[in-house]
Amino acid sequence: QEQLVESGGGSVQAGGSLRLTCLRSLTTDCDVNMYWYRQAPGKEREFVATISRFNTIAYSDAVKGRFSISQDLAKNEVYLQMNLLKPEDTATYYCKAALYGDPECSAQGDYWGQGTQVTVSA
Protein backbone atom coordinates (compact mmCIF):
# COMPACT_ATOMS: atom_id res chain seq x y z
CA GLN A 1 0.00 0.00 0.00
CA GLU A 2 1.32 3.39 -0.99
CA GLN A 3 0.81 5.60 2.04
CA LEU A 4 1.91 8.90 0.54
CA VAL A 5 1.56 10.08 -3.04
CA GLU A 6 2.89 13.40 -4.30
CA SER A 7 1.60 15.21 -7.34
CA GLY A 8 1.73 18.62 -8.93
CA GLY A 9 5.32 18.76 -10.07
CA GLY A 10 6.27 20.13 -13.43
CA SER A 11 8.45 22.53 -15.35
CA VAL A 12 8.12 26.28 -14.96
CA GLN A 13 10.14 29.39 -15.62
CA ALA A 14 11.79 31.35 -12.86
CA GLY A 15 9.26 33.46 -11.03
CA GLY A 16 6.47 31.01 -11.67
CA SER A 17 4.41 28.97 -9.26
CA LEU A 18 3.52 25.37 -8.61
CA ARG A 19 1.32 23.71 -6.05
CA LEU A 20 2.31 20.29 -4.81
CA THR A 21 -0.12 17.92 -3.18
CA CYS A 22 0.62 15.03 -0.87
CA LEU A 23 -2.25 12.62 -0.50
CA ARG A 24 -1.95 10.62 2.70
CA SER A 25 -3.81 7.32 2.87
CA LEU A 26 -2.04 6.43 6.11
CA THR A 27 -4.46 6.10 8.96
CA THR A 28 -3.17 6.06 12.50
CA ASP A 29 -3.93 7.08 16.04
CA CYS A 30 -0.42 8.42 16.33
CA ASP A 31 0.41 12.07 16.08
CA VAL A 32 1.60 12.79 12.56
CA ASN A 33 3.84 15.62 11.49
CA MET A 34 4.03 16.18 7.76
CA TYR A 35 7.12 17.36 5.92
CA TRP A 36 8.25 18.38 2.51
CA TYR A 37 11.84 17.60 1.56
CA ARG A 38 13.66 18.02 -1.70
CA GLN A 39 16.72 16.55 -3.33
CA ALA A 40 18.63 17.78 -6.34
CA PRO A 41 21.11 15.64 -8.27
CA GLY A 42 24.38 15.40 -6.39
CA LYS A 43 22.87 17.09 -3.37
CA GLU A 44 21.76 15.91 0.02
CA ARG A 45 18.07 15.66 0.68
CA GLU A 46 17.06 18.82 2.49
CA PHE A 47 14.19 19.95 4.62
CA VAL A 48 11.74 22.37 3.03
CA ALA A 49 8.71 22.76 5.26
CA THR A 50 6.69 21.03 7.94
CA ILE A 51 3.23 21.19 9.41
CA SER A 52 1.92 19.33 12.42
CA ARG A 53 -1.57 18.09 13.06
CA PHE A 54 -1.78 21.02 15.44
CA ASN A 55 -0.82 23.41 12.63
CA THR A 56 2.63 24.24 13.84
CA ILE A 57 4.55 25.33 10.75
CA ALA A 58 8.19 25.84 9.95
CA TYR A 59 10.20 26.51 6.79
CA SER A 60 13.77 26.32 5.70
CA ASP A 61 15.49 29.64 5.22
CA ALA A 62 15.83 28.90 1.52
CA VAL A 63 12.09 28.93 0.91
CA LYS A 64 10.78 31.16 3.66
CA GLY A 65 8.59 33.90 2.27
CA ARG A 66 8.10 32.10 -1.04
CA PHE A 67 6.62 28.74 -0.14
CA SER A 68 3.66 28.00 2.06
CA ILE A 69 2.57 24.70 3.51
CA SER A 70 -1.03 23.92 4.36
CA GLN A 71 -3.32 20.97 4.86
CA ASP A 72 -6.87 19.80 4.49
CA LEU A 73 -7.38 17.31 7.27
CA ALA A 74 -10.74 16.17 5.92
CA LYS A 75 -9.10 15.21 2.62
CA ASN A 76 -5.89 13.92 4.20
CA GLU A 77 -3.93 16.21 1.93
CA VAL A 78 -0.93 18.40 2.53
CA TYR A 79 0.03 21.13 0.09
CA LEU A 80 3.10 23.08 -0.78
CA GLN A 81 2.39 26.29 -2.61
CA MET A 82 5.59 27.40 -4.29
CA ASN A 83 5.80 30.96 -5.55
CA LEU A 84 8.62 33.02 -7.00
CA LEU A 85 10.38 29.85 -8.01
CA LYS A 86 14.10 29.94 -8.67
CA PRO A 87 16.33 27.56 -10.62
CA GLU A 88 17.82 26.58 -7.26
CA ASP A 89 14.44 25.11 -6.36
CA THR A 90 14.84 22.45 -9.03
CA ALA A 91 14.68 19.10 -7.28
CA THR A 92 12.59 16.07 -6.60
CA TYR A 93 10.16 16.95 -3.85
CA TYR A 94 9.19 14.34 -1.31
CA CYS A 95 6.43 14.18 1.22
CA LYS A 96 7.18 12.60 4.58
CA ALA A 97 4.97 11.56 7.44
CA ALA A 98 6.67 11.26 10.82
CA LEU A 99 4.76 9.46 13.52
CA TYR A 100 4.95 10.54 17.12
CA GLY A 101 2.97 10.18 20.34
CA ASP A 102 4.42 7.19 22.13
CA PRO A 103 7.21 4.67 21.59
CA GLU A 104 4.98 2.45 19.46
CA CYS A 105 4.24 5.35 17.15
CA SER A 106 7.86 6.40 16.87
CA ALA A 107 8.91 2.81 16.21
CA GLN A 108 6.86 2.75 13.02
CA GLY A 109 9.38 5.08 11.45
CA ASP A 110 8.83 7.61 8.73
CA TYR A 111 6.76 7.20 5.60
CA TRP A 112 7.92 8.70 2.32
CA GLY A 113 6.22 9.33 -0.97
CA GLN A 114 7.74 8.53 -4.34
CA GLY A 115 8.55 12.14 -5.10
CA THR A 116 7.50 14.60 -7.75
CA GLN A 117 9.89 16.46 -10.01
CA VAL A 118 10.06 20.23 -10.04
CA THR A 119 12.16 21.92 -12.69
CA VAL A 120 12.63 25.67 -12.77
CA SER A 121 14.34 27.18 -15.78
CA ALA A 122 15.92 30.59 -16.04
Backbone torsions as a table, in degrees:
resi	resn	phi	psi	omega
1	GLN	NA	126.9	175.4
2	GLU	-82.1	116.8	-174.3
3	GLN	-85.2	-31.1	-179.0
4	LEU	-131.9	132.9	179.2
5	VAL	-133.6	119.7	177.8
6	GLU	-92.2	151.3	174.7
7	SER	-153.3	168.0	175.2
8	GLY	104.1	-4.1	178.3
9	GLY	-68.9	166.1	180.0
10	GLY	173.2	-167.3	-179.4
11	SER	-115.1	127.7	179.8
12	VAL	-138.8	163.1	174.3
13	GLN	-85.6	156.5	177.6
14	ALA	-52.6	137.5	-177.0
15	GLY	93.1	-10.9	-179.2
16	GLY	-81.6	-175.6	-176.7
17	SER	-133.6	151.5	171.8
18	LEU	-142.8	152.5	175.9
19	ARG	-124.1	115.9	178.7
20	LEU	-93.3	146.2	178.0
21	THR	-125.3	135.6	172.0
22	CYS	-115.8	114.5	176.7
23	LEU	-93.4	122.2	-176.9
24	ARG	-107.6	112.5	175.4
25	SER	-91.0	-11.4	179.0
26	LEU	-58.6	128.8	174.8
27	THR	-120.0	132.3	-174.6
28	THR	-160.3	154.8	172.9
29	ASP	-88.7	-6.1	178.6
30	CYS	-72.5	156.5	168.2
31	ASP	-69.0	139.4	-178.3
32	VAL	-127.2	122.8	171.6
33	ASN	-104.3	131.3	-178.0
34	MET	-101.9	143.9	-177.1
35	TYR	-134.4	151.5	163.1
36	TRP	-113.8	130.6	172.4
37	TYR	-122.3	165.1	175.3
38	ARG	-144.3	155.2	-179.9
39	GLN	-145.6	121.8	176.0
40	ALA	-97.4	156.7	179.1
41	PRO	-55.2	131.6	179.8
42	GLY	75.9	4.4	-178.6
43	LYS	-115.8	159.1	175.6
44	GLU	-77.8	145.4	175.8
45	ARG	-63.2	131.1	-174.3
46	GLU	-124.8	149.2	176.8
47	PHE	-67.6	140.4	178.0
48	VAL	-116.5	-55.3	-175.9
49	ALA	-160.5	159.0	177.9
50	THR	-145.8	151.2	174.9
51	ILE	-144.1	133.1	179.0
52	SER	-93.6	170.0	176.8
53	ARG	-67.5	-13.7	176.0
54	PHE	-99.3	9.8	175.0
55	ASN	69.5	26.6	167.3
56	THR	-77.2	130.2	-173.0
57	ILE	-126.0	142.4	173.7
58	ALA	-147.5	151.9	-179.5
59	TYR	-130.5	156.5	169.3
60	SER	-73.9	155.6	179.0
61	ASP	-61.5	-29.7	-176.5
62	ALA	-65.8	-27.7	-175.5
63	VAL	-115.3	-7.4	-177.4
64	LYS	-57.1	131.2	-178.9
65	GLY	90.9	-14.2	-179.8
66	ARG	-115.0	-36.8	-179.2
67	PHE	-104.8	152.1	173.3
68	SER	-139.6	135.0	179.3
69	ILE	-104.7	142.9	179.5
70	SER	-152.5	173.8	-179.5
71	GLN	-150.6	155.7	172.5
72	ASP	-122.4	99.2	-174.4
73	LEU	-63.5	-34.5	179.5
74	ALA	-64.4	-33.2	-179.6
75	LYS	-95.1	-4.4	-175.2
76	ASN	55.5	44.7	-179.6
77	GLU	-123.7	142.3	173.2
78	VAL	-121.0	140.4	-175.0
79	TYR	-122.0	153.0	171.2
80	LEU	-130.9	104.5	176.0
81	GLN	-85.9	119.4	-176.4
82	MET	-113.8	115.4	179.2
83	ASN	-117.0	162.5	178.8
84	LEU	50.2	47.9	-175.6
85	LEU	-64.1	144.5	179.5
86	LYS	-119.6	156.5	175.3
87	PRO	-54.8	-31.0	178.6
88	GLU	-65.6	-15.0	177.7
89	ASP	-81.7	-8.0	179.8
90	THR	-60.5	123.2	-176.8
91	ALA	-178.8	169.9	166.8
92	THR	-88.5	127.4	-176.8
93	TYR	-102.4	130.6	-176.1
94	TYR	-119.6	141.0	173.1
95	CYS	-96.4	138.7	178.5
96	LYS	-132.4	138.4	172.2
97	ALA	-112.9	121.8	178.2
98	ALA	-110.3	124.2	-176.3
99	LEU	-94.3	135.1	179.5
100	TYR	-138.0	176.1	173.5
101	GLY	130.2	-40.5	176.4
102	ASP	-162.4	171.5	-178.5
103	PRO	-57.3	-35.5	178.9
104	GLU	-64.6	-38.0	177.6
105	CYS	-66.5	-49.5	-179.0
106	SER	-61.2	-33.8	-177.8
107	ALA	-67.8	-18.2	179.2
108	GLN	-71.2	-17.6	178.9
109	GLY	77.3	-172.0	-179.0
110	ASP	-94.4	150.0	174.5
111	TYR	-111.0	136.1	-178.7
112	TRP	-122.5	145.6	171.3
113	GLY	-83.9	179.0	-177.1
114	GLN	-82.3	-14.8	179.2
115	GLY	94.7	152.7	174.3
116	THR	-135.7	136.0	-172.6
117	GLN	-83.6	133.1	174.1
118	VAL	-121.5	123.7	179.3
119	THR	-124.2	124.3	-179.0
120	VAL	-118.0	119.1	-179.0
121	SER	-101.1	152.0	178.6
122	ALA	-79.0	NA	NA
